[in-house]
Amino acid sequence: MKQLCYLMASFLAAGAAQAAPYCEALLDKDMLPKKIAKVAPVYSDADSGWIFTQDQLKDRYDMKSTSRQLVQAIVAEFGKRDVHLAILMAPPRPVIAGQQVLDAAMGGRQYDVAAAQVSFDALISELANAGAIVPNLSEEALAHTNRQNPFYFRRDTHWTTTGAAISALALAQATNAAVPDLFPNDGKLAEQDLVIAGQIEEEGSLADVVRTTCGTSVQVETAAAFDLSRAGGLLDTSLQAPSIALVGSSFSNRYKRDHYRVADALAFAFDRDVENFSVSGGGPIGAIEAYVLSGALDQKQHALVVWEIPYTESFNSPSFLRQLLGALRRDEVDEKPAQVMIGASSTTVRPAEGVSISGIEVVAEDIGKQSFYMEVRFDNGSKSKVYLGRRSAVPVDMRASNLLSNFSFFGDRQPVEIVVTPAKGARIAQISVY
């Protein structure tokens, strides 16, 4: 059967300009480690060095109406605290690599780069319309596809130090345009102000897949490192200007450190100190939810919060948006009367007759195991699936014992029952609706 799969893959690959993959086994999830099999097949071109996983090949980025409403509500919560929310989202790697590169790696026109770019651009516009400060990085990235210092690594999922630096500059310019008086010196520097002062090495997460699966030696990639001190000494700490919080993903916390110097690039672009709270592997809200629940937002410790989120995280999976909104509205939690029925594998919560609820709060027995699937049942007989949880990569000292999910924007439907099923060893200590 596997041999037949290889033959079929070879047949499909024969259509367009097809370069040899690192090995055919990359196309068969049964031949890959469990972690990589989830994003298989893995497409590669040994000639160009580009590697793509299936999760990078989404073609829908623009938001559905519920997600748009949730994002708008999240931005509004930041506004209530007089804090600006910026969203830094690197564009899809396949779009930046280009159609010709994708066709060679995939063996034909299986992914429409132009359509994906249009949809991604629409997402950026929708995030901006929701009130967030958000630069469209696709044009910035596309300008670097054929340069000596590219935006993306070819054998790793992340941006290069160049990608991080020009993204920071673009965000500073967007912030200056949206809020001119927030930082005196933001938006004043451009790419020509970046001075190379060395390089970094990247072993490559995708290269590791090739090494493990194909037994092939893959070259380590390098990227330029820049001198990110402000020219002319513009940084003046005596001004005591508000600083910036970076709450991101592995793009800002690679190898559990800021390998691509995102925080330094932001400090360079804004001429202000940046605190980096990013969590590698923490998912779309691992860092920003922890920041909110820490009280830092309520205390207005930073005037600008930069939410760096990978393009592989879909805003059309609204569970994480509901969870973030729940954290932001936690002070509004007022427990409502409800019947709680504990079963062998799940717990059912039924609000009292005639009681309207706006969300749910779950307290886990073990703060290190917080994963719950919920089925929300409505008065019209319909159901919706909602996930509530934190990824294992989020450090315990950044976790709260409770998790909240907000049930706004379900339309005219009213929740009448919620079935909560723990997963991954989690157990419920307490559960309530509000």
Backbone torsions as a table, in degrees:
resi	resn	phi	psi	omega
1	MET	NA	-42.0	179.7
2	LYS	-64.9	-37.7	178.4
3	GLN	-63.3	-38.8	178.0
4	LEU	-63.2	-41.2	178.1
5	CYS	-60.4	-41.6	179.3
6	TYR	-63.8	-40.5	-180.0
7	LEU	-65.0	-41.3	178.4
8	MET	-64.3	-42.2	179.0
9	ALA	-62.7	-40.1	179.4
10	SER	-66.5	-37.3	179.2
11	PHE	-65.1	-44.8	178.7
12	LEU	-64.4	-32.1	-176.5
13	ALA	-75.2	-13.9	-173.5
14	ALA	-76.9	-7.7	-173.3
15	GLY	-68.3	-55.4	-171.3
16	ALA	-110.6	-172.9	177.7
17	ALA	-60.0	104.2	-171.5
18	GLN	-116.0	117.1	173.7
19	ALA	-92.6	159.2	-176.7
20	ALA	-69.1	135.9	173.4
21	PRO	-72.3	167.7	176.2
22	TYR	-61.2	-39.4	170.3
23	CYS	-167.4	153.4	-176.4
24	GLU	-68.1	-25.4	-177.7
25	ALA	-60.9	-22.3	179.5
26	LEU	-63.2	-21.2	-178.3
27	LEU	-86.7	-7.2	-175.4
28	ASP	-113.9	111.7	-176.5
29	LYS	-62.6	-25.6	179.1
30	ASP	-69.1	-17.4	-179.7
31	MET	-95.8	-1.6	-173.7
32	LEU	-106.8	155.0	173.4
33	PRO	-57.3	151.1	-174.4
34	LYS	-53.1	-42.4	-178.3
35	LYS	-63.2	-39.1	-178.6
36	ILE	-81.5	-29.1	-179.3
37	ALA	-59.1	-27.2	179.6
38	LYS	-64.7	-25.1	-178.5
39	VAL	-115.4	19.6	177.7
40	ALA	-80.1	158.1	2.0
41	PRO	-73.5	158.2	175.9
42	VAL	-104.5	117.5	-178.7
43	TYR	-95.4	140.2	-177.2
44	SER	-148.8	158.9	176.8
45	ASP	-135.7	104.9	-176.5
46	ALA	-64.5	-26.0	-180.0
47	ASP	-71.4	-49.5	-178.1
48	SER	-84.5	-24.3	-178.5
49	GLY	89.8	-1.9	-178.7
50	TRP	-76.5	140.7	175.9
51	ILE	-134.0	137.0	-179.6
52	PHE	-134.1	138.5	173.2
53	THR	-102.3	160.4	-172.9
54	GLN	-60.5	-34.6	-177.5
55	ASP	-68.6	-12.5	177.1
56	GLN	-88.3	-1.7	-171.9
57	LEU	-106.2	33.1	174.3
58	LYS	-69.1	150.3	177.3
59	ASP	-120.6	2.4	178.9
60	ARG	-122.7	114.8	178.9
61	TYR	-117.9	-33.1	-177.9
62	ASP	-61.1	148.2	-169.6
63	MET	-86.8	147.2	169.3
64	LYS	-78.3	167.9	-170.6
65	SER	-60.6	-40.8	-178.9
66	THR	-62.6	-43.6	179.3
67	SER	-64.5	-39.4	178.2
68	ARG	-60.6	-42.7	-179.8
69	GLN	-66.3	-40.3	179.1
70	LEU	-65.1	-43.2	178.7
71	VAL	-63.2	-42.4	179.2
72	GLN	-61.0	-40.3	178.4
73	ALA	-66.7	-38.3	178.6
74	ILE	-64.2	-46.9	178.6
75	VAL	-61.0	-39.4	180.0
76	ALA	-63.1	-35.7	178.6
77	GLU	-65.0	-37.7	174.1
78	PHE	-64.5	-42.0	179.2
79	GLY	-61.1	-36.9	178.6
80	LYS	-60.2	-27.8	-178.9
81	ARG	-96.1	7.1	179.5
82	ASP	60.0	40.1	177.1
83	VAL	-124.8	135.5	-179.9
84	HIS	-88.6	138.3	177.6
85	LEU	-107.6	123.0	174.1
86	ALA	-110.1	143.6	177.9
87	ILE	-117.8	122.8	-179.4
88	LEU	-113.1	107.5	-175.5
89	MET	-126.9	110.9	177.8
90	ALA	-65.3	145.2	-177.4
91	PRO	-74.2	163.3	-178.4
92	PRO	-59.6	132.9	178.2
93	ARG	-56.2	-42.1	-180.0
94	PRO	-60.9	-35.9	178.9
95	VAL	-64.4	-41.1	-177.2
96	ILE	-74.8	-34.4	177.8
97	ALA	-66.2	-38.5	176.7
98	GLY	102.7	158.5	-174.9
99	GLN	-62.4	-40.8	-177.6
100	GLN	-62.8	-42.0	178.9
101	VAL	-64.8	-43.3	179.3
102	LEU	-64.0	-43.8	-179.6
103	ASP	-60.3	-40.3	-179.9
104	ALA	-66.4	-42.1	-177.8
105	ALA	-72.1	-33.9	-174.0
106	MET	-97.9	-12.7	179.5
107	GLY	79.0	45.3	178.2
108	GLY	131.3	173.9	-176.8
109	ARG	-80.6	81.9	179.5
110	GLN	-104.2	-9.9	-177.4
111	TYR	-139.0	127.9	-176.3
112	ASP	-94.1	100.3	-178.0
113	VAL	-61.2	-44.1	-177.3
114	ALA	-62.0	-43.3	180.0
115	ALA	-64.9	-40.1	178.8
116	ALA	-64.0	-40.2	179.2
117	GLN	-65.4	-41.7	178.2
118	VAL	-59.5	-44.3	-179.2
119	SER	-67.1	-40.3	178.0
120	PHE	-64.9	-43.2	178.0
121	ASP	-60.6	-36.5	177.7
122	ALA	-65.0	-40.0	176.9
123	LEU	-59.6	-45.9	-179.7
124	ILE	-60.5	-41.5	177.9
125	SER	-62.9	-40.2	-179.8
126	GLU	-67.5	-39.0	177.1
127	LEU	-64.2	-39.6	177.4
128	ALA	-66.4	-40.7	179.0
129	ASN	-65.5	-25.1	177.4
130	ALA	-76.0	-9.5	176.9
131	GLY	109.2	-2.4	178.6
132	ALA	-79.2	155.0	170.9
133	ILE	-88.0	115.8	-173.8
134	VAL	-147.7	115.2	175.8
135	PRO	-81.4	149.3	173.2
136	ASN	-89.5	108.2	-173.8
137	LEU	-87.4	-1.7	-177.1
138	SER	-65.1	-42.3	179.4
139	GLU	-66.3	-41.2	178.4
140	GLU	-60.5	-43.9	-177.6
141	ALA	-69.4	-41.7	-178.8
142	LEU	-63.4	-26.5	178.4
143	ALA	-71.2	-10.7	-176.6
144	HIS	-113.6	11.1	-176.2
145	THR	-67.3	-31.3	-176.2
146	ASN	-114.2	16.3	-179.1
147	ARG	-93.6	167.4	-179.6
148	GLN	-64.7	-32.3	179.7
149	ASN	-113.5	86.2	-172.8
150	PRO	-74.0	169.8	-178.8
151	PHE	-77.4	-39.7	-176.5
152	TYR	-119.2	149.5	166.0
153	PHE	-72.7	151.3	179.2
154	ARG	-86.0	-24.8	-176.0
155	ARG	-121.3	26.0	174.8
156	ASP	-145.0	155.9	-176.0
157	THR	-78.6	-13.1	-169.2
158	HIS	-98.3	168.1	172.6
159	TRP	-75.0	162.5	175.1
160	THR	-84.6	176.9	173.3
161	THR	-61.6	-31.3	175.6
162	THR	-66.8	-45.4	177.8
163	GLY	-58.4	-42.8	179.0
164	ALA	-64.2	-42.7	-175.8
165	ALA	-67.5	-46.1	-178.2
166	ILE	-72.3	-25.5	174.9
167	SER	-68.4	-41.2	177.7
168	ALA	-63.4	-41.8	178.1
169	LEU	-63.1	-41.4	179.4
170	ALA	-65.3	-37.6	178.7
171	LEU	-67.5	-39.5	178.3
172	ALA	-62.4	-40.2	178.2
173	GLN	-67.1	-40.2	178.4
174	ALA	-66.0	-37.1	178.9
175	THR	-67.3	-42.6	178.2
176	ASN	-61.9	-38.0	179.6
177	ALA	-69.5	-35.9	-177.3
178	ALA	-82.5	-39.6	-177.1
179	VAL	-135.9	80.1	-172.1
180	PRO	-59.1	-28.6	-174.2
181	ASP	-95.4	4.3	-175.4
182	LEU	-71.2	-47.4	178.6
183	PHE	-131.2	129.7	-175.2
184	PRO	-62.4	-33.8	-170.6
185	ASN	-114.6	10.0	-179.9
186	ASP	-73.1	149.1	177.0
187	GLY	78.9	3.7	-176.2
188	LYS	-90.1	-15.0	-179.3
189	LEU	-105.2	154.4	179.6
190	ALA	-132.9	180.0	-174.7
191	GLU	-59.3	-33.9	-179.0
192	GLN	-66.0	-12.6	177.4
193	ASP	-85.3	-4.9	177.9
194	LEU	-80.8	126.6	-178.2
195	VAL	-116.0	122.6	-179.6
196	ILE	-69.4	132.3	-178.3
197	ALA	-136.5	33.6	-179.9
198	GLY	138.1	-156.7	179.5
199	GLN	-155.8	161.7	172.5
200	ILE	-117.4	161.8	175.8
201	GLU	-112.4	147.9	177.5
202	GLU	-132.3	113.0	178.5
203	GLU	-63.1	-37.4	175.3
204	GLY	94.1	115.1	178.0
205	SER	-65.2	-37.2	178.5
206	LEU	-75.9	-32.5	174.9
207	ALA	-63.6	-35.5	177.9
208	ASP	-62.6	-35.4	177.1
209	VAL	-62.3	-42.8	179.3
210	VAL	-65.5	-43.8	-179.3
211	ARG	-60.9	-43.0	-177.2
212	THR	-72.9	-44.7	-173.2
213	THR	-82.2	-40.9	-173.6
214	CYS	-98.7	-13.9	-176.0
215	GLY	65.9	30.4	-175.5
216	THR	-106.6	138.8	174.8
217	SER	-78.2	124.2	-177.6
218	VAL	-118.8	132.3	-175.5
219	GLN	-65.9	138.0	173.8
220	VAL	-69.7	136.4	178.3
221	GLU	-91.1	155.0	175.7
222	THR	-124.0	159.5	176.6
223	ALA	-144.6	151.5	-178.3
224	ALA	-65.5	141.7	170.9
225	ALA	-109.4	139.2	-172.9
226	PHE	-111.2	154.2	169.1
227	ASP	-79.0	107.5	-173.3
228	LEU	-104.4	26.8	170.6
229	SER	-85.0	141.1	-177.0
230	ARG	-71.2	129.3	178.3
231	ALA	-64.7	137.0	176.9
232	GLY	81.3	3.4	176.9
233	GLY	63.5	44.4	-176.9
234	LEU	-68.5	-26.8	-177.5
235	LEU	-67.4	120.9	-178.0
236	ASP	-127.6	96.8	-176.8
237	THR	-67.7	-16.1	179.7
238	SER	-67.9	-18.7	178.3
239	LEU	-70.1	-21.1	-177.5
240	GLN	50.7	40.9	178.7
241	ALA	-70.2	153.8	179.1
242	PRO	-60.8	143.9	-177.8
243	SER	-98.7	-172.2	-170.7
244	ILE	-125.2	138.3	174.3
245	ALA	-106.3	131.7	176.1
246	LEU	-107.6	116.7	-179.2
247	VAL	-121.9	94.6	-171.1
248	GLY	-133.2	-156.7	-172.1
249	SER	-116.2	-156.4	177.5
250	SER	-65.1	-19.5	174.2
251	PHE	-59.6	-29.9	-179.4
252	SER	-111.9	3.0	-177.2
253	ASN	-146.9	42.1	-178.8
254	ARG	-65.7	136.6	-176.2
255	TYR	56.7	29.1	-179.2
256	LYS	60.3	27.0	171.5
257	ARG	-149.3	169.1	-177.8
258	ASP	-84.8	70.5	-173.5
259	HIS	-60.3	-33.5	-177.4
260	TYR	-94.7	4.7	173.8
261	ARG	57.9	46.8	179.7
262	VAL	-67.4	-46.7	-179.7
263	ALA	-61.9	-41.5	178.0
264	ASP	-63.5	-39.2	179.2
265	ALA	-65.8	-39.2	177.1
266	LEU	-66.1	-42.2	177.8
267	ALA	-61.3	-39.2	177.0
268	PHE	-64.0	-44.8	-175.4
269	ALA	-72.9	-35.2	-176.4
270	PHE	-96.6	-16.9	-174.1
271	ASP	60.4	42.1	177.8
272	ARG	-146.6	152.0	177.8
273	ASP	-64.3	145.2	179.8
274	VAL	-126.0	131.6	173.5
275	GLU	-102.1	127.3	-175.6
276	ASN	-102.8	112.8	179.2
277	PHE	-109.6	17.4	-172.8
278	SER	-65.7	153.6	-177.9
279	VAL	-130.0	114.7	176.2
280	SER	-68.3	125.5	-179.6
281	GLY	80.9	7.8	-176.5
282	GLY	-82.5	-1.6	179.9
283	GLY	79.1	-171.0	-173.7
284	PRO	-67.1	-29.3	-175.5
285	ILE	-124.8	8.6	-177.3
286	GLY	-51.6	-45.1	-177.0
287	ALA	-82.9	-43.5	-174.2
288	ILE	-71.7	-35.5	176.7
289	GLU	-65.2	-42.8	178.3
290	ALA	-61.3	-39.8	178.4
291	TYR	-61.7	-45.9	-179.6
292	VAL	-63.0	-48.7	-176.4
293	LEU	-69.6	-18.9	178.1
294	SER	-71.4	-16.4	-176.5
295	GLY	92.9	-4.4	-177.6
296	ALA	-61.8	-36.3	-179.8
297	LEU	-69.6	-46.0	179.2
298	ASP	-61.4	-32.6	179.5
299	GLN	-83.6	-2.8	-179.3
300	LYS	51.4	52.5	179.4
301	GLN	-71.0	-20.3	178.5
302	HIS	-138.8	141.0	179.3
303	ALA	-80.6	-20.7	-179.9
304	LEU	-133.6	128.3	174.5
305	VAL	-111.6	123.7	-179.3
306	VAL	-102.4	109.0	179.3
307	TRP	-92.7	101.0	177.2
308	GLU	-90.4	121.8	-174.6
309	ILE	-134.8	131.9	-178.0
310	PRO	-66.7	147.9	179.3
311	TYR	-67.2	-17.1	178.4
312	THR	-75.2	-12.8	174.9
313	GLU	-88.7	122.6	-173.1
314	SER	-91.4	127.7	173.4
315	PHE	-68.9	-11.6	176.2
316	ASN	-90.3	11.7	166.2
317	SER	-109.5	84.4	-164.0
318	PRO	-74.6	-1.9	-178.2
319	SER	-57.5	-43.3	-178.5
320	PHE	-68.8	-28.9	175.8
321	LEU	-69.3	-39.6	176.9
322	ARG	-63.7	-39.5	-179.7
323	GLN	-68.2	-41.3	178.2
324	LEU	-65.9	-41.6	177.8
325	LEU	-65.1	-36.5	176.0
326	GLY	-60.9	-41.7	177.5
327	ALA	-64.3	-41.1	-178.9
328	LEU	-67.0	-29.8	-177.7
329	ARG	-104.4	21.6	-174.3
330	ARG	-62.5	-28.8	179.8
331	ASP	-72.1	-12.8	179.0
332	GLU	-91.5	0.4	-176.5
333	VAL	-68.3	121.2	178.1
334	ASP	-132.6	106.2	-172.3
335	GLU	-58.0	133.7	179.0
336	LYS	-105.5	150.8	179.2
337	PRO	-64.5	135.8	-178.0
338	ALA	-156.5	154.2	174.2
339	GLN	-93.9	126.8	179.9
340	VAL	-112.4	119.0	-178.0
341	MET	-115.3	113.8	-176.6
342	ILE	-90.8	121.3	178.5
343	GLY	-106.8	-176.9	-178.0
344	ALA	-65.6	-37.4	-176.4
345	SER	-123.7	-11.8	-178.0
346	SER	-148.8	163.4	177.8
347	THR	-119.8	132.0	-179.7
348	THR	-107.3	129.4	179.4
349	VAL	-115.0	125.6	-178.2
350	ARG	-124.6	109.9	178.2
351	PRO	-57.6	150.3	178.7
352	ALA	-60.0	153.7	-178.6
353	GLU	-52.9	126.7	176.5
354	GLY	80.8	2.4	-179.0
355	VAL	-93.3	126.2	176.2
356	SER	-93.3	137.0	179.7
357	ILE	-119.8	156.3	-179.7
358	SER	-118.9	0.4	179.1
359	GLY	175.3	-175.9	-178.8
360	ILE	-137.3	148.8	175.9
361	GLU	-125.5	129.6	179.0
362	VAL	-123.5	129.3	174.5
363	VAL	-106.9	125.8	-179.2
364	ALA	-88.4	145.3	176.2
365	GLU	-65.1	-41.3	-178.2
366	ASP	-111.7	116.7	-176.5
367	ILE	-64.9	-18.4	178.9
368	GLY	-86.6	-7.3	-179.1
369	LYS	-130.2	97.3	-174.1
370	GLN	-132.1	83.1	-178.4
371	SER	-142.5	118.8	-175.2
372	PHE	-140.5	132.7	173.4
373	TYR	-101.2	137.3	-178.1
374	MET	-125.6	140.8	169.6
375	GLU	-113.7	113.0	-179.7
376	VAL	-94.0	121.3	-178.9
377	ARG	-106.5	136.8	-171.2
378	PHE	-111.8	167.6	-176.4
379	ASP	-66.7	-17.3	178.7
380	ASN	-95.8	8.3	178.3
381	GLY	90.8	-4.8	-179.5
382	SER	-84.3	168.1	-179.0
383	LYS	-137.4	153.8	173.5
384	SER	-138.7	142.5	177.1
385	LYS	-93.1	132.7	179.0
386	VAL	-135.6	133.2	176.6
387	TYR	-101.7	142.8	178.1
388	LEU	-136.4	115.7	-178.1
389	GLY	177.5	174.2	176.6
390	ARG	-127.7	139.6	-179.9
391	ARG	-71.4	153.3	-175.8
392	SER	-61.9	-22.7	-178.4
393	ALA	-72.5	-17.9	178.6
394	VAL	-70.5	119.1	-176.6
395	PRO	-58.1	146.6	-178.9
396	VAL	-59.0	-36.2	-177.8
397	ASP	-73.5	-4.1	175.2
398	MET	-104.8	3.6	-176.1
399	ARG	-99.2	149.1	165.8
400	ALA	-99.0	159.1	179.6
401	SER	-73.9	-24.6	-177.6
402	ASN	-106.5	156.5	174.7
403	LEU	-129.5	142.5	-179.2
404	LEU	-127.3	142.5	174.9
405	SER	-127.9	131.0	-178.8
406	ASN	-93.8	133.8	-175.7
407	PHE	-101.8	27.4	176.1
408	SER	-71.8	158.3	170.8
409	PHE	66.9	37.1	168.4
410	PHE	-95.1	17.0	-178.3
411	GLY	76.4	-143.1	-179.4
412	ASP	-83.8	-1.3	-176.2
413	ARG	-76.3	140.5	177.2
414	GLN	-113.8	128.1	177.8
415	PRO	-64.9	132.0	177.2
416	VAL	-118.7	-11.1	-179.7
417	GLU	-163.9	138.8	176.8
418	ILE	-128.9	124.2	176.4
419	VAL	-102.4	118.4	-176.0
420	VAL	-108.7	122.8	-179.0
421	THR	-118.4	114.2	177.8
422	PRO	-65.9	152.9	179.1
423	ALA	-140.1	161.6	175.0
424	LYS	54.7	39.7	175.4
425	GLY	82.9	3.6	-180.0
426	ALA	-73.7	153.4	175.5
427	ARG	-138.3	147.0	-178.2
428	ILE	-89.0	124.4	174.3
429	ALA	-92.3	-37.1	-177.8
430	GLN	-155.8	147.1	179.8
431	ILE	-147.4	139.8	179.5
432	SER	-155.5	162.2	175.4
433	VAL	-114.7	157.0	-178.7
434	TYR	-139.5	NA	NA
